[in-house]
Amino acid sequence: MSLSLIQIVGTVVGGLLGYVIGKYFSKKAMPVCPILCNPTISTIYFALLGFLLTSSKNI
């Protein structure tokens, strides 16, 4: 099973987006949710989402 360029780009973009969202919500006074407020968890979560969205088969 090999990774395509699209899957790698989706994972990287998802991770970067997750990091930015995590940093933004971690500075708020009231935490919205633990997944979004922790930059480490949100980076992993959004990278996984980016990978899953780009690795779908042709339907």
C-alpha positions as CSV (number, residue, x, y, z in Angstrom):
1,M,0.0,0.0,0.0
2,S,1.7,3.2,-1.2
3,L,0.8,6.7,-0.4
4,S,0.0,9.1,-3.2
5,L,1.0,12.7,-3.4
6,I,-2.6,13.8,-2.8
7,Q,-2.8,11.8,0.4
8,I,0.5,13.3,1.7
9,V,-0.6,16.8,0.8
10,G,-4.0,16.2,2.5
11,T,-2.3,15.0,5.7
12,V,0.1,17.9,5.8
13,V,-2.7,20.5,5.1
14,G,-5.0,18.9,7.6
15,G,-2.2,18.9,10.2
16,L,-1.3,22.6,9.6
17,L,-5.0,23.6,9.8
18,G,-5.4,21.6,13.0
19,Y,-2.4,23.3,14.5
20,V,-3.7,26.8,13.6
21,I,-7.1,26.0,15.0
22,G,-5.6,24.5,18.2
23,K,-3.5,27.6,18.8
24,Y,-6.4,29.9,18.1
25,F,-8.8,28.1,20.5
26,S,-6.2,27.5,23.2
27,K,-5.9,31.3,23.7
28,K,-9.6,31.7,24.4
29,A,-10.8,32.1,28.0
30,M,-13.5,29.5,27.8
31,P,-12.4,26.2,26.3
32,V,-14.7,25.0,23.5
33,C,-13.8,21.4,23.5
34,P,-10.7,19.4,24.4
35,I,-9.9,18.3,20.8
36,L,-9.9,21.9,19.5
37,C,-8.2,23.5,22.6
38,N,-5.1,21.3,22.6
39,P,-2.8,22.1,19.6
40,T,-1.2,18.7,19.7
41,I,-4.5,16.7,19.7
42,S,-6.0,19.0,17.1
43,T,-3.0,18.6,14.8
44,I,-3.2,14.8,14.9
45,Y,-7.0,14.8,14.6
46,F,-7.1,17.1,11.6
47,A,-4.1,15.3,9.9
48,L,-6.0,12.1,10.2
49,L,-9.1,13.7,8.8
50,G,-7.1,15.1,5.9
51,F,-5.7,11.7,5.2
52,L,-9.1,10.0,5.3
53,L,-10.7,12.6,3.1
54,T,-8.0,12.2,0.4
55,S,-7.7,8.4,0.6
56,S,-11.3,7.6,-0.4
57,K,-11.8,5.3,-3.4
58,N,-13.6,6.5,-6.5
59,I,-17.3,6.0,-5.9
